[in-house]
Amino acid sequence: MAHDRHRDGTATARRRRMARTIAIANQKGGVGKTSTTVNLGAALAEAGVPVLAIDLDAQRNATDWLRAEENDGLYDLLTAAPDAPTLTDLAVPTEADGLSIVPATRYLAGVERAMAREPVGAETVLRQALAAVPPGRWDVILLDCPPSLGLISISALVAAGEVLVPTEAGIHAVKGLAALLETVDKVRASLNPGLTEVMVLPVRVDRTRIARQLIDTLHSQLGEQVLTTVIRDNVRLREAPGHRRPVTLSAPTSPVAEDYRALAVELRRRAGRPAS
């Protein structure tokens, strides 16, 4: 009887809880945003956390990786077209149990132009769409941003409560953080005071001394904004998109799969932290 009451209480709490929304962003391409979205989402789902990934990139890499079909509905939603579908309408399940995705469309490349023609409020459309998601449908929503700081990425920052920044352990990648962090500060100040935390994730980390030194530099400059988890450079991760499965499924015992599981644990522990 007590167990049933606990189970019912947990279900009720989940129904009332809004999803934790994390924008995965970096204006530099090829730094692991999609890898982070797909594999972190799968690792969280594996741990029993219902996850929705939203592919906001016209290149559609997350959509292809998770074997989803391209869908023009996201274009209609972001441009506030009449009778646009909801995010719940657009979400489709993936092979990773508990992970759903809103597929991208190649026409997202035209969303920026359509949004720019709006006199005011275009950057809030995604936030409004997320607010319409029934509480408890997903516990975590991951926004896979395009490799730019254009209006789609700004919309993701306006909609999110947190930002996760995958960063390669290289000099140029580290230097590129400054522009993104400055943009996050501006969005927080003017459009989204609820953007509570920035998290920096070192990815594709090899065993070289310079990689270790650059990670140490990140920690010294950004402190607790830098996650303790690092994603190691691993052939299994490079192979995973070809298998069209998250690495937790294509190579479940690999070191990099364990890295993403560790990342899922760390993010769950950091939930509810004050603004950085």
C-alpha positions, 0 to 999 in steps of 0.5 A: 500500500505504501509502495503504491502511494509512493509510486502514485506520488512520483507519477503525480510529481512528474506530471506537474514538473516542467522539463529541464531544457538544455541548449547544446551550443557552440558557434564553431562547427565540428565540435561535437554538438550533435554527438553530445545531443544524441549520446547524452540523450541516449545515456539519460534515457538509458537511466530512465529519464525521458528525453526529447532532442530537437534538431535545430540544424538544417544539416539534419545530422541528429535526425539522420543519426537517429534514423528519423525522417525529415519533417517540414513541421519544425519550419512551420512551428518556428515561423509561426505558420497558421496551423503549425504542429506542436512539438508533441505532434512532431516528436517521434521515438528512436531506437534508444528507448525513452529518447524521442526526437523532433526531426529537422528539415533542410528548409531550416536554412530559410528560418533565419530569413523568415524570423528576421522579417518579424518586427518583434518576438520571433526569438520567443516562438520556440520558448512558447512552443516548449511552454505548450509541452504537457508537463511530465511528457519529458524530463529533459529537452535537448536543443541541438543548435546550428553552428552559428549565433544566428536567430535560431541559436538565440531562440534556443538560448531564450528558450533554455534554462541551461547551456551546454557547450561542447569544446575540443581541447584545442587552442582555437576552440578554447578561444572561440568560447569567449563570443558564445559566453558573451552572447549568453550573458546578453541573452540572460540580461535582456531576454531570458533571466531564467538562463541559469547555468553555462556548462563547458564540456571538453570533448574529443580529448586525447592523451597529449600533454597539450590537451591536458594543459588546455583543460587545466586552463579552462578550469582555471578561467571558468571554474565550476562552469567546466564539467569534470566529465570529459569525452575521450577521443575514441574510434567507436564514437566516430563510427556511431553515426555510420551505424545510425545508433547512439554509441551507448547502443552501437558500442555499449561497453566502449570507454566513450559510452561510459563517458556519456553515462558519466556525463548524464550522471553529472548533469543530473547532479548539477540540476537546480544549481544557482546561476554561474 
